[in-house]
Amino acid sequence: MELKRLKQIGWLIVVAGVLCSLFLWGQRMQSEANYKNVQMVVNYSDIVAMANANDLTEEEFAKALQERGVSAVLYKEWSLGSLNANGQVAIEVGNNIEHASYVEKVSKEVPVSAANAYVALLDKNIAVQVKDHVLEKVPGADYYPGQVDVITIPIMVPNGDSEVVTALNKIKEIGAGFDMASIARMSALGMDTVPQLRSWDNPTDTSLRMAFDEIKAMPNLVYLLFNDKEIPGYPQKNRTVADLLKDDKGNTVVPVATIEFSDQKGLNQLGVLLNKDVIRLHTISNGEMGNLTPDSALDRWMLAARERNMRSLLVRFFDITTPGANLQGNLNYVASIQTGLIESGFTLDQPYEKPASIPASTILMAMVGTAVIAGVMLILLEMRLPKLSLLALIGGIAIWLALLLVNPTMAKKMMALLSVITFPTLSCLLIMKPEARSIGKSVVALLKLCAISYIGAVLMVGLLADILFMLKLDQFIGVKLAHVVPIVAVPFILYIWNEEKPLTFVKQLLEKALDYKWTMLGVLVAVAGVIYLSRTGNSGAELSAAESMMRTFLNDVMGVRPRSKEFLIGYPFTLLLFWLGASRKNWLLTIPAIIGQVSLVNTYAHIHTALIMSMQRSFNGLVLGIAVGLLLIIGVRMLFAIYRRLEQRGL
């Protein structure tokens, strides 16, 4: 089959896949447009602190918060440590109980041993609740009623003070249920309830049922948070926990929340088991609040809600360590969050609904994935490998369909990765030519380059159009790989593979590599590569103060901040490359040009970010990048002119 016909077949398959993906794109945008409910939450302990320091009742301060958009209260589960600090229980280790002030009120049957810790229940109002939790959660614990009830907890006999402290700390972490009286008071005001459950060692089915039955009985319950690095019972009991949070018909009774930037083991798997009934929560720690102004904190909340689909905001107060110092300032701050959310089109105080499911049939998925494989075929055709391209198309489709049937989620993630590698690479091979272009033609070429690369983004969005990815219960894989492969592949194909004698050319390059100038250049490229990779993904190198200020400025001016790798690096140097010509002597400019295309496509790998925001980010980056690129070309032209004048003068 001739080369031209194969290319036509390849592009027809790509177009068909893009059309299927655009359908899914539209469905996802509709789902995101309807997902506009946001709830502001405050910690109950903060309510207590602020009310107490400002001569208010808890109810008065809670009502002031309600007027400013807060509609839910977070309650951390009591721990034996917190109850001990409040004087509601007392904890002793070994023979120390014989010297406690309450020892005469303790049953004579309590066994005194160095191998026991003792929890004295001093507050009768919570004694039964604490007893039930400890006896269920701690194997070997025993209960001795008396004027002061005591629970014994077996421990390793401590050898020295440090082991005593270790034993005490372990006991203090044991959860003891929730402050049901306070929950009832806040609920009576109309506040929603958000419990945060602690984990415990080796939970049994009985102890899990006790904990979740207590939670399900709470009034105005909206969702559940977990407190520790892993959820109770992880990994063996995930399904048990999910079943306890469902009704008899398999419907979720209590949604769960994921805390942004907090990786809690087992939580994503639990979210999948709960029919994806998950809320994404953003908070700012008390430590971070000390480094922020009200305006910068407000920016954090708005970005979280607008750009990352956070639908619950756990709001912290300023100066919480001195809660009497800034009452009105904090109330004004909370009101500004409420105003910002409403002006951004969000609805407050509404029941939670997960994003609408996106109807993605297996046939649609098969078509979208096949388009990615056709993109690979087109790359091979650009390399003048028609037989291999045909084999890649037929074999790739067979493998793709098999994977899609066996493990659809993993298959879609792998094909999404291939998509964001394939089309930036293909676009560079098609548009980068050695001939110099005028400024106008360079801009047109850049637009064509971006359009072809953008096919990779469209296909990826179609492949990952599922609330599983929108809620970040699963995510795009291979971010680093997606950034590296095109940077290696494109220069190799353009400047080595396309040579008449590639092997001879490679030998010449290796000989030049021994020259110290080439060695230095290689080191510089390697260092730049490390920095580049460190800035990919959701974490990595910290931002400088100057970069943070630039990002804030751009966000304020343009609504959505464009990506620096596009408007400062990718697009300006692409225009310069096209203006000079993508010839071998300008090969170094190919690298920043590829970076821009990779960044463009990988913007859409953040599936939890609303599509409309990603589209606006891409548009802003392109417009600003073209402007910067034109200035760069003008600057280079001026330098060329100066150089020619100096050369004419013999300088």
ABEGO torsion letter per residue (X at the ends): XBAAAAAAAAAAAAAAAAAAAAAAAAAAAAAAAABABBBBBBBAAAAAAAAAAAGBBAAAAAAAAAAAGBABBBBBBBBAAAAAAAGABBBBBEAAAAABAAAAABBAABBBBAABBBBBBABAAAAAAAAAAAAAABBGBBBBBBABBBBBBBBBBBBEAAAAAAAAAAAAABBAEBBAAAAAAAAAAGBBBBBBBBBBBGBBAAAAAAAAAAAAABBGBABBBBABABBBGOAAAAAAAAAAABBAAGBBABBBBBBBGBBBBGAAAAAAAAGGBBBBBBBBBAAAAAABBAAAAAAAAAAAAAAAGBABBBBBBBGAABAAAAAAAAAAAAAAAAAAAAAAGBBBGBBBBBBBBBBBBAAAAAAAAAAAAAAAAAAAAAAGBAAAAAAAAAAAAAAAAAAAAABAAAAAAAAAAAAAAAAAAAAAAAABBABBBBAAAAAAAAAAAAAAAAAAAAAAAAAABBAAAAAGABBBBGAAAAAAAAAAAAAAAAAAAABABAAAAAAAAAAAAABAAAAAAAAAAAAAAAAAAAABEABEBBBBAAAAAAAAAAAAAAGBBBBAAAAAAAAAAAAAAAAAEBBAAAAAAAAAAAAAAAAAAAAAABAABBAAAAAAAAAAAAAAAAAAAAAAAAAAAAAAAAAAAAAAAGX
